Amino acid sequence: MNVVKAIINEVKGYHGFVKFLIGVVAVGTLAGLVRFVLGLGVTTNLNDTYPWGLWISFDVVTAVPLAAGAFTLGAIVHCFHIKKLEPLVRPAIVTGFLGYSLVCVGLLLDLGQPHRGWYVFRYWNLHSPMFEVSMCVMAYSTVLFLEFLSPVAEKFGLHLPLRVLRWLEMPLVIAAASISTLHQSSLGTFFLIAVDKLHNLWYNPLLPLLFWTSAISSGMCIIILEATASHRWMGQPNEGVLLRTLAKILPWTLGVYLALRVYSLLALSEGPFFDRPGLTLAFVLEVGVGFVLPFIMFTQKSVRENDRRRAIAAGLVVFGLVLNRFNVSMIGMMDPNQIYFPSIIETLVTLAIIAAHILFFVLIAKYFPIFEHHPETVDYSLPDGFHKIGGDAGNSAEKIPVGTKPVPQSR
């Protein structure tokens, strides 16, 4: 009873917004239970025309590239040796780990028989992009879990696991980049079979490459938004100097994506293109507002060096990425005579997944040292046995209650 009372008292001390997130997650969990009890047919608006709905379009096809910041930043820091961005790596890893964990939840909800999900290990279909994506998502989730164990080991002062994880750091970074490249591109491969269903504005043979390049840009933009929000609402240090470096890279990645997009549309796609006004509007918003406008913004020094403008430009890229994934997986394949709208159960579950991502990130930031990572201050020498690190390692995160703003530390 003392433990339960302590947990209740801890929750009472949370910020009101955190309590709201807990409520949304609770409601979404109940909606998920209803889905498992009554089945997909009763609780969703999926049918033979639209076998993939909101749970696939957002919880999987969209959530996976939004979690791409982990492998992108890991490659930038450890493979390209831009070590000054190291303080951004752990928050990105936490975001990626949470994103892929919740992707797995979304997949389980969407499977007709989730209890047979393990069959993918037993019955291999080497010719299916779904098989490749499922294996890569599980493998990458494992890699992210191992990378996430470093702040856990620091929190509990475990010296030997911390040294082993540090030794595995580079192999894990290489594995993360390789696996992510495979499944980020294979998400686009899904839709290559929709030759006569996906509209010409989005269907082209470069979909896998377009999915991968857009994921890289959106991953860096999520890091910018995450760091900006952590500074503003969680009292973390302002990482503006580091974010400017990412902002300098973004015009190049966005430029490559836009060049590929224009080339694929003009040289590889077949018309008609603008025969449906609704799809034309969706295309203009996606490309113009979501990619061209932020590309122009990131080329300007005044935007890159201003926290607010930089965050707005990053937000536009995220908007463009989300709209692109919805256009490809849902809107671009809709039958004008039979429109799909998600059910209340589908909507509640998706809102709960979004709320859970934010909630778990806030709680992990509160209880684990994900913003205090400075490798040069950690002793990785091999100890005589399996014991804890002395001192106050990893305890600084406990001193910051959720919703408060401590005095930012200077770098």
C-alpha positions in Angstrom: 0.0 0.0 0.0 2.9 2.3 0.7 4.1 1.9 -2.9 0.6 2.6 -4.3 0.3 5.7 -2.1 3.7 6.9 -3.2 2.8 6.5 -6.9 -0.5 8.3 -6.4 1.3 11.2 -4.6 3.8 11.3 -7.4 1.1 11.5 -10.1 -0.7 14.3 -8.1 2.4 16.4 -8.4 2.5 16.2 -12.2 1.6 19.2 -14.4 -2.0 19.4 -15.5 -1.1 18.7 -19.2 0.7 15.5 -18.1 -2.5 14.4 -16.3 -4.5 15.2 -19.4 -2.2 13.0 -21.5 -2.6 10.2 -18.9 -6.4 10.5 -19.3 -6.2 10.3 -23.1 -4.0 7.2 -23.0 -6.4 5.6 -20.6 -9.4 6.3 -22.9 -7.4 5.0 -25.9 -6.4 1.9 -24.0 -10.1 1.1 -23.3 -10.9 1.7 -27.0 -8.1 -0.8 -27.9 -9.6 -3.4 -25.5 -13.0 -2.9 -27.2 -11.3 -3.6 -30.6 -9.8 -6.9 -29.3 -13.1 -8.0 -27.8 -15.4 -7.1 -30.7 -13.0 -7.4 -33.6 -12.0 -5.1 -36.5 -15.3 -5.4 -38.4 -17.4 -3.9 -35.6 -15.0 -1.3 -34.2 -13.5 0.1 -37.5 -14.7 1.4 -40.8 -12.3 -0.9 -42.7 -13.7 -2.9 -45.6 -12.6 -4.7 -48.8 -12.1 -1.4 -50.6 -10.1 0.2 -47.7 -8.3 -2.7 -45.8 -5.7 -0.2 -44.6 -7.1 2.8 -42.7 -6.0 5.3 -40.1 -4.0 2.8 -38.0 -1.7 1.9 -41.0 -1.6 5.4 -42.6 -0.6 7.2 -39.4 0.4 4.7 -36.8 2.8 2.9 -39.1 3.4 4.6 -42.5 3.7 8.0 -40.9 5.0 7.2 -37.5 8.0 5.3 -38.8 9.6 8.2 -40.7 8.8 10.6 -37.8 11.0 8.4 -35.7 13.9 8.5 -38.2 15.8 11.1 -36.2 17.5 8.5 -34.2 19.3 6.8 -37.0 19.8 10.0 -38.9 21.5 11.9 -36.0 23.4 8.7 -35.0 24.9 8.5 -38.4 25.7 12.3 -38.5 27.4 12.2 -35.1 29.3 8.9 -35.2 29.8 8.2 -38.9 30.4 11.8 -40.1 32.1 12.7 -36.7 30.1 15.8 -36.0 30.6 15.2 -32.3 29.3 18.6 -31.1 25.7 17.2 -31.8 26.2 14.5 -29.2 23.9 16.1 -26.6 21.0 15.7 -29.1 21.5 12.0 -29.7 19.9 10.6 -26.5 16.6 12.5 -26.8 16.5 11.4 -30.5 17.0 7.8 -29.4 14.2 8.0 -26.9 11.9 9.5 -29.5 12.8 6.7 -31.9 12.4 4.0 -29.4 9.0 5.3 -28.3 8.0 5.8 -31.9 8.8 2.2 -33.0 7.4 0.7 -29.8 4.1 2.4 -30.5 4.3 1.4 -34.2 4.3 -2.2 -33.0 1.2 -1.4 -30.9 -0.5 0.0 -34.0 0.4 -3.1 -36.0 -1.0 -5.4 -33.3 -4.3 -3.5 -33.3 -4.6 -3.7 -37.1 -3.8 -7.4 -37.5 -6.9 -9.5 -37.9 -5.3 -12.3 -35.7 -2.5 -10.6 -33.7 -1.9 -13.8 -31.7 -0.3 -15.1 -34.9 2.0 -12.2 -35.3 5.0 -14.4 -34.4 4.3 -16.5 -37.5 6.5 -14.0 -39.4 9.5 -15.7 -37.7 8.3 -19.2 -38.7 7.0 -18.7 -42.2 9.4 -16.5 -44.2 8.1 -14.9 -47.4 11.3 -13.5 -48.9 9.5 -11.9 -51.8 7.2 -9.7 -49.7 8.1 -6.2 -48.7 5.8 -6.7 -45.6 8.1 -9.4 -44.4 11.1 -7.2 -44.9 9.5 -4.3 -43.0 8.2 -6.5 -40.2 11.7 -8.1 -39.6 13.5 -4.7 -39.9 11.1 -2.9 -37.5 11.6 -5.6 -34.9 15.3 -5.6 -35.4 15.6 -1.8 -35.3 13.3 -1.7 -32.2 15.8 -4.1 -30.6 18.7 -1.8 -31.6 16.9 1.2 -30.2 16.2 -0.7 -26.9 19.9 -1.5 -26.5 20.8 2.2 -27.2 18.2 3.3 -24.7 19.8 1.1 -22.0 22.7 3.5 -21.6 20.7 6.2 -19.6 19.0 3.4 -17.7 22.4 2.0 -16.7 23.5 5.5 -15.7 20.3 6.0 -13.7 20.9 2.9 -11.6 24.7 3.4 -11.6 25.5 0.1 -13.3 29.2 0.4 -14.4 29.8 -2.8 -16.4 26.7 -2.7 -18.6 27.4 0.9 -19.3 30.9 0.1 -20.5 29.6 -2.8 -22.7 27.0 -0.6 -24.2 29.6 2.1 -24.9 31.8 -0.6 -26.6 28.8 -1.6 -28.8 27.9 2.0 -29.7 29.4 2.1 -33.2 28.1 -1.4 -34.2 24.7 -0.3 -33.1 24.9 2.9 -35.0 25.9 1.1 -38.2 23.1 -1.5 -37.7 20.6 1.2 -37.0 21.5 3.1 -40.2 21.4 -0.1 -42.4 18.2 -1.5 -41.0 16.4 1.9 -41.2 17.4 2.4 -44.8 15.9 -0.9 -45.6 12.5 -0.5 -44.0 12.1 3.2 -44.6 12.4 2.6 -48.3 10.3 -0.6 -48.2 7.4 1.3 -46.9 7.3 3.0 -50.3 7.7 -0.4 -52.0 4.3 -1.4 -50.5 2.5 1.0 -52.9 4.3 0.0 -56.1 1.7 -2.8 -56.5 -1.1 -0.2 -56.5 -0.6 0.6 -60.2 -4.2 1.4 -61.1 -5.3 2.5 -57.6 -2.8 5.2 -56.4 -3.2 8.5 -58.3 -0.6 9.5 -60.8 0.5 12.5 -58.7 2.1 10.0 -56.2 2.6 6.7 -58.1 6.1 6.3 -59.6 8.9 3.7 -59.4 11.0 6.0 -57.2 8.6 5.7 -54.2 11.1 3.7 -52.1 13.8 6.3 -52.6 11.4 9.2 -52.0 10.2 7.6 -48.7 13.8 7.3 -47.5 15.0 10.8 -48.4 11.9 12.4 -46.9 12.3 10.4 -43.7 15.8 11.8 -43.3 14.6 15.4 -43.5 11.6 14.8 -41.3 13.8 13.0 -38.7 16.0 16.0 -38.3 13.0 18.4 -38.1 11.5 16.3 -35.3 14.8 16.7 -33.4 14.5 20.5 -33.9 11.0 20.6 -32.6 11.8 18.2 -29.7 14.7 20.3 -28.5 12.9 23.5 -28.9 9.9 22.2 -26.9 12.1 20.7 -24.2 13.8 24.0 -23.7 10.5 26.0 -23.6 8.3 23.7 -21.6 10.7 21.4 -19.7 13.4 23.9 -18.7 16.2 22.1 -20.6 19.2 24.0 -21.9 18.7 25.9 -25.2 20.4 23.9 -27.9 20.0 26.6 -30.5 23.7 26.5 -31.5 23.5 22.8 -32.2 20.2 23.1 -34.0 21.7 25.6 -36.4 24.0 22.9 -37.6 21.0 20.6 -38.4 19.3 23.6 -40.1 22.3 24.0 -42.3 22.0 20.4 -43.4 18.3 20.5 -44.1 18.4 22.6 -47.3 20.6 19.9 -48.9 18.4 17.0 -47.9 15.2 18.8 -48.8 16.8 19.9 -52.1 17.7 16.3 -53.0 14.1 15.2 -52.1 12.5 17.9 -54.2 14.8 17.2 -57.2 13.9 13.5 -57.0 10.2 14.4 -56.7 10.2 16.7 -59.7 12.2 14.2 -61.8 9.9 11.3 -60.9 6.8 13.4 -61.7 8.0 14.7 -65.0 10.0 11.8 -66.3 8.6 8.6 -64.6 4.9 9.3 -64.0 2.0 9.1 -66.5 -0.9 11.6 -66.5 -3.5 12.8 -66.1 -2.2 14.7 -63.0 -4.7 17.4 -62.2 -8.0 15.7 -63.0 -9.4 15.8 -59.5 -9.5 19.2 -57.7 -9.3 17.7 -54.2 -6.2 15.6 -54.9 -4.6 18.7 -56.7 -5.2 20.7 -53.5 -3.6 18.0 -51.4 -0.6 17.8 -53.7 -0.1 21.6 -53.7 -0.3 21.7 -49.9 2.1 18.8 -49.5 4.8 19.9 -51.9 4.4 23.7 -51.8 3.7 24.3 -48.1 5.3 21.1 -46.7 8.6 21.0 -48.7 9.2 24.0 -51.0 8.4 26.7 -48.5 10.6 25.3 -45.6 13.3 24.6 -48.2 13.4 28.3 -49.0 13.2 29.2 -45.3 16.1 27.0 -44.3 18.3 28.6 -47.0 18.0 31.9 -45.1 20.4 32.5 -42.2 17.8 34.6 -40.3 15.6 31.5 -40.1 18.3 29.1 -39.2 19.5 31.3 -36.3 16.1 32.2 -34.9 14.6 29.6 -32.6 11.0 30.4 -33.4 11.4 30.6 -37.2 13.5 27.5 -37.3 10.8 25.6 -35.4 8.1 26.9 -37.8 10.1 25.7 -40.8 10.7 22.3 -39.1 7.0 22.1 -38.3 6.2 22.7 -42.0 8.4 19.8 -43.1 6.7 17.5 -40.6 3.3 18.7 -41.9 4.5 17.9 -45.5 5.7 14.5 -44.5 2.5 13.6 -42.7 0.4 14.8 -45.6 2.6 12.9 -48.1 2.2 9.6 -46.2 -1.6 10.1 -46.0 -1.8 11.1 -49.7 0.1 7.9 -50.7 -1.5 5.5 -48.3 -5.1 6.8 -48.2 -6.1 10.0 -49.9 -4.5 9.2 -53.3 -6.2 5.8 -53.4 -9.7 6.9 -52.4 -12.7 6.1 -54.6 -14.7 9.3 -55.1 -17.9 7.3 -54.8 -16.9 5.5 -51.5 -15.0 7.7 -49.0 -13.4 6.2 -45.9 -13.7 8.0 -42.6 -12.1 6.4 -39.4 -14.4 5.3 -36.7 -14.5 6.7 -33.2 -12.5 3.7 -32.0 -9.8 4.2 -34.6 -9.6 7.9 -33.8 -9.4 7.4 -30.0 -6.6 4.8 -30.3 -4.6 7.0 -32.6 -4.9 10.0 -30.3 -3.9 7.8 -27.4 -0.8 6.7 -29.3 0.2 10.3 -30.0 -0.5 11.2 -26.3 1.5 8.1 -25.1 4.5 9.2 -27.1 4.5 12.7 -25.6 3.7 11.3 -22.1 6.4 8.7 -22.0 9.0 11.1 -23.4 8.2 13.6 -20.6 8.4 10.9 -17.9 11.6 9.4 -19.2 13.1 12.9 -19.3 12.0 13.3 -15.7 13.4 10.1 -14.3 16.4 9.3 -16.6 19.4 11.3 -17.7 18.7 11.8 -21.3 19.6 15.5 -21.4 22.7 15.2 -19.3 24.8 13.0 -21.5 28.5 14.0 -21.8 30.6 11.0 -22.7 33.8 12.7 -21.7 32.7 12.8 -18.1 31.9 9.1 -17.8 34.4 6.5 -16.6 34.3 3.5 -18.8 37.2 1.6 -17.3 36.5 -2.1 -16.7 35.6 -2.6 -13.0 36.5 -5.6 -10.8 32.9 -6.7 -10.7 29.3 -5.9 -11.4 28.7 -2.9 -9.2 27.2 0.5 -9.2 28.9 3.7 -10.1 29.7 5.9 -7.1 28.5 9.4 -6.6 25.3 10.9 -7.9 25.4 9.6 -11.5 22.2 9.7 -13.2 20.3 11.3 -10.3 20.1 14.8 -11.7 17.0 14.1 -13.7 15.1 13.4 -10.5 15.5 16.9 -9.4 13.4 18.3 -12.2 9.7 17.9 -11.6 7.4 17.6 -14.6 6.0 20.9 -15.7 8.6 23.1 -14.0 11.4 25.2 -15.4 14.7 25.0 -13.6 17.4 27.5 -14.5 19.0 26.4 -17.8 22.6 25.2 -17.6 25.1 26.9 -19.9 27.3 24.8 -22.2 
